[in-house]
Amino acid sequence: MFDLIPRRRKEGKMTERSEDPFDALWNSFFTNVMDRSELGFRTDVKEKEDKYIIDAELPGMKKEDISVEMDDDYLTISADNEYYEEEEEEGYIRRERRRGSYCRSFYVEDIKEEEIKAEYNDGILEITLPKKEKTAVKKKTIDIE
């Protein structure tokens, strides 16, 4: 049944059964890796010649619950996931749906802030950050006194 591990009560708390230390290590590793609350949300950052593209994975979010802000060369993506109400119902074997607030910031410089665009489709937020034109570096010799 969906590879569920039988549970037993331990010190008044529901815990996963762990008779084999290797199984406990294996389960704790994958629980930590797969736990989105600690990782935030996943992003891909691509650099092209004239722009950066950030794809943020935000499944199950509503567009209204996502915020994108640029402040002092920091792009901040925030999302508040409150799509279901917590109910005290018995009969759950396991609850894995998460809710909460997520936030990621990226330092980006030399961006045309007025031309930043964001689009949200099918759980992916795509942010396009056009680069400023590169200016020639001016060389100046400094006299030493």
N, C-alpha and C positions, 0 to 999 in steps of 0.2 A: 504494500500500500504506500506508494510514493517513497519508498526507502526510509520510512520513519523508524526511528529507534525507540524501542519501548522506554517509558520513563518510570521512575520510581521516586518516591518522596525521600528526601534526605534533609534532616534538620528543619522540617517544616517548609521546605522549598522544593519546587519541582526542578529536577536536574536530569541531564541525559545519563543513561546508564553507561558506565565506563568500567568494564571489568579488565580490559587489556590496556596497559599504559600506552602502547603504540596507537590504539584507537583513540584514546584521549588526546594525544598529541596531534594526530591527524585531524580530528574534529575541531580542536581549538585553532589549528592553523587555518582551516578553511572557513571557520566562523569569522576569524579576524579578517581574512582577505575579502570575504564576501559581504561584510557588514558595511553598508553604505553610510551609516551614521558616523563612523570614524573616518572614512575616506572622503566624505562629501560627495560630490558628483564627478563623474569622469569627463575629461575634456581632451580634445585633440587640437593641437595648434599647428597650423600650416603656414609656411612663409612662401609667398610668391614674389615676383620681381617688384610689383607695385602695391602689394597689400599683404596683410596677415588675415587668416581666417581661423576663427575659434569655433569649434563644434562642441557644444556642451550637451551631455546626455541627461535629460530631465524627464524621464517617462512618467506619465500619470499626472503631470503638472498642468495647470491651466495657465494660459498666457497672462492672465491678470495677476497671478501669484509670483511672477518672475519680474525681477528688476535688474536693469543694466545701467551702471553709472560710471562716468569717467571723472576722476578727481585727481589732479596733480600727477599726471602720468600713470595713474593706477586705474585699471579697468576692473570693476567689481561686479560680479554676477551673484545675485541673491535669489533664493527661492524659498517659499514658505509652503510646505506640503501639509495641508490640513483637510484632505479630501474625504476622510471618513471619521465618524464619531466613535469614540471608545465606548463600548457597551460591556457591561458586566454580565456576560452570558456564559453559562457552563456548557461543556461539550466540546470546547476547542481542544484539539490534540496539539496543535502548534500554530502560533501566530507569527508571521514573518513580515507582514506589511509594516512599513515604517512611516512615521510622520514626524515632522519637525522642520527646523530651519537649516538651510544650507547656504554657504557663502564661499566663494573663491575669488581671489584677487590676483591680477597679473600686472606686472610692471611693463608698460609699453611707452616708448618715447618716439618722437618724430612722427606722430600720427596726425592726420587731418581730422581733428575732433568733430568738426561740423559735418563731415561726410560719413561718419560711422553709421552702419545700418545693421539691424538685427531682425531676424526672421525665425519664427517658431513653427515647425511642422513635424508631426509624427514623433513627438518626444525629443526632438533635437533642436536646440537653439543654435542658430548659425549667426555669428557676428563677424562682419567684414570691417576691417580697420585699414583704410587707405593710408599708404605711407606718404610723407612729405617728400617733395623733390629734394634730392641731395644737392647741397651747395658745395661749391669748390672750397677746399680748405685753404684759408689764407695763411701765408707764412710770414712771420714777422721776427726779425732778429732783435733781440733785447741786448742793449749795451750793458756791460757790467761795470759798475763804478768802483 
